[in-house]
Amino acid sequence: MYYIYIATNKNNTALYTGISNALERRMLEHTAKESPNSFTAKYNIDKLVYYDTFPNAKDAIFAEKKIKDWKRDKKIKLIEDMNPKWRDLFEM
């Protein structure tokens, strides 16, 4: 199973789109700032607000690239369709 996800910071000001085959581990890496010079560390990305699952890496990579090309307002619509209150889905 592969996941694409969108994560943000506590103020929802920065959006990060990623892919992982272990979503929980990946979010723990973001919250621990394992890569201190990364985008996610710089903008304190630690809140999971959207995810979707895919049976294989090829489909997940295709979806991730598509979402990364979107403008912010389209990403916000995607998030709010699944998670209208922008709750941290990692904590649930």
N, C-alpha and C positions, 0 to 999 in steps of 0.2 A: 504494500500500500504506500502511496506517495501523497504528500500534502502540498498544496500551495496555500500560502497564508499572507495576510496583511497584519502587520503589527504597528503600533504607534507608541507615543509617550503619554504621560498622564494628562497632558493638556490637548492631546489629539492634533498636535501641530505638524508632526512629521509622519509620513506613511512609508513603511518599508514592505516591499513584496518579496517573498522568498519561497523556496521549495525545500522539502525535507522528506526523508523516509522515516523520521522519528521526530514528530512535532514536539512532543514534551521535552526531549533532550535539547532540541534546537532552541526552544524558548528559555530553557534553563541557561544555555550558553549566552543568549542575549541578555538576560537579567544579570548574569554574573560578569558581563562585559569581558568575556574571554579574549576578545580581540580589541584591545583598548584604542586602537587608531581607526576602527571601523566606523561606518555611518551609524550603525545601531548604538555603538557606545557614545559617539559624539552627541547624538540626539536623544539619548536615554530611552531607546526603543525597548519596552519591556511589557507591553500590553497587547495580547492577542485579540484582535477584533473581528477577524474573518478567517475562515479556512474552507477548503474543499478537498475532497479525496479523489484519487485517481488510481486505477489498477496497475499502471505502469509508468515508468519514468518519462517515456516519450510524450505521452499525453499531458503529464504534469508540466513538463518543460514548455510545451507549446502554450498551455494556458498561462503559465507564469510570464512568458514573453509577451503575450497578448495584453495582459493586465498592466505590465510595466510600461507599455506604450500608451496607455490611457491617460487622459488628463485627470487631475485630482477630483473634479466633480463626478466623473463616471465611477471612480474608485469609491467615493463616498456613497454613491447610490448603491453600489454592490454591497458595501458594509452594512448600510442601513436596511437593506432588504432582509439581511440575515440577523442583524444585531442592532435594532433601532436605537437602543440606549448606549451603545458603544461600551457595553460591559466587557470586562476582561474574561474572555472565554477560557483562558488557561487556568483561572482560579475556580471555575465552575466544576 
